[in-house]
Amino acid sequence: MHGRRLALDGGTPVRDTMLDHRRGAAALAVAERAAVQEVLDSQVLFRYGASRLGTVERFEGRVTELLSVRHALATSSGTAALKAGLAALGVGPGDEVIVPAVTFIATANAVVVAGAVPVFCDLDDSLGLDPTHLGTLVNERTAAVIPVHLENVVCDMEGVLAVTRQHGLPVLEDACQAMGSTYRGAAAGTLGELGCFSLQLEKNITAGEGGVLVTGDAALHLRATRYTDQGGQFVTGRGGTRGGDVDEPFIGENLRMTELAGAIAGVQLGRLPDLLEGMRSAKRKILAGIGDRSGLMPRWIPDREGDGGSSCLWYAPDAELAARFVSALQAEGIPSARLYDGKTVYANPAYVARRTVSAKRSPWVNHPTDVSYRIGMCPRAEDLAARAVGVAVAPGFTANDVEDVVEAVLKVADALL
Ligand SMILES: *Cc1c(COP(=O)(O)O)cnc(C)c1O
């Protein structure tokens, strides 16, 4: 293989067309169409609109069964599930919420929108919260911790929970990218007080948009449900007045899932075990094919058996090589990406400037201490994000596709490293 010219430099690419890496989206088929048609025929597109058991409620029931968790609340998005979770925990102005320095920006945005201040925690080699740094960030204003399980890899939850339990802090898992992945046999999202999933188009399963919040705690579930329903307009009666024995009335918003989304989500959830098996199998074969020949350092996976398998991720020796490696793989027709452009969330201009839609809405303005963000804050996260090289793995990969990925990674490694 030595000396083969990269497609990036004008050589022949491993593949003529980009390898399709969609998951649930690529599985959308007649069953989803039939389920949507049924809702349309019923003319009830609203979850609290009929006396029959609706698609959203059925979906919630199936989520509790599949993930072995007591309660599930479907929402309009993964971000909505995060917001409902923070609301259920009572997080608001004056509070700090610890989030990983590298994640999809929604994790931190949900905290800001709740009126609280995100505090960024450094990462370990799993790209999850580093428990050691986490311990140093906790203070009397810390109201919650949000670990994120990027690309179906559950972070070091044993380490994270040791810290949060020591301080009595609630954990809201952002498992938006990890539905069906596990950690020591337990489903991602069920390890903390609350867990969130997304059903956006690029996630394991999809309804285009959608989300789910899960919890083992009935009071948190009721509070979250009411929050997503204007305080409980439909769940507990106008103004949430019938919830008085559980909680005081409070003001919420509308983050409800539609019956159309529920219909699609229900069918997709049934596909999840097969989708995961497909990704895991393809990933095992890719890793076996590459062996230790790439010269790249692999991402640490705290529980290998629970890995949902949606990506292979390695660290290149430096940021420049990582960027070049990713461009080279793309040119070979392999779905490769850097990790959020190789940057932390706080490197985003809006976070650097701590700008919300108006200064009046800024949670930092009246915060008791100056929480500002600067490059260098979380050095390990900055370094890992800059050097990460990801390759997407999809359940639809054929034996040939797997061979192409292996060939391309080795070809590019041979040329660049
Ligand atoms: C996708 C995602 C979200 C937000 O989900 P939406 O459904 O797009 O609102 C939040 N956190 C992470 C880590 C995500 O990947």
The ligand as an SDF file (V2000), in Angstrom:
LIG
                    3D

 15 15  0  0  0  0  0  0  0  0999 V2000
  -28.3230   16.5970   19.4430 C   0  0  0  0  0  0  0  0  0  0  0  0
  -27.8350   16.9570   20.7820 C   0  0  0  0  0  0  0  0  0  0  0  0
  -28.5620   17.7750   21.6540 C   0  0  0  0  0  0  0  0  0  0  0  0
  -29.8130   18.4840   21.2600 C   0  0  0  0  0  0  0  0  0  0  0  0
  -30.7600   17.7070   20.6720 O   0  0  0  0  0  0  0  0  0  0  0  0
  -31.8570   18.3960   19.7010 P   0  0  0  0  0  0  0  0  0  0  0  0
  -32.8460   17.3060   19.5350 O   0  0  0  0  0  0  0  0  0  0  0  0
  -31.1430   18.7630   18.4530 O   0  0  0  0  0  0  0  0  0  0  0  0
  -32.4090   19.5670   20.4180 O   0  0  0  0  0  0  0  0  0  0  0  0
  -28.0580   18.0140   22.9160 C   0  0  0  0  0  0  0  0  0  0  0  0
  -26.8940   17.4990   23.3100 N   0  0  0  0  0  0  0  0  0  0  0  0
  -26.1500   16.7200   22.5030 C   0  0  0  0  0  0  0  0  0  0  0  0
  -24.8640   16.1620   23.0200 C   0  0  0  0  0  0  0  0  0  0  0  0
  -26.5850   16.4410   21.2130 C   0  0  0  0  0  0  0  0  0  0  0  0
  -25.8320   15.6990   20.4130 O   0  0  0  0  0  0  0  0  0  0  0  0
  1  2  1  0
  2  3  1  0
  2 14  2  0
  3  4  1  0
  3 10  2  0
  4  5  1  0
  5  6  1  0
  6  7  2  0
  6  8  1  0
  6  9  1  0
 10 11  1  0
 11 12  2  0
 12 13  1  0
 12 14  1  0
 14 15  1  0
M  END
$$$$
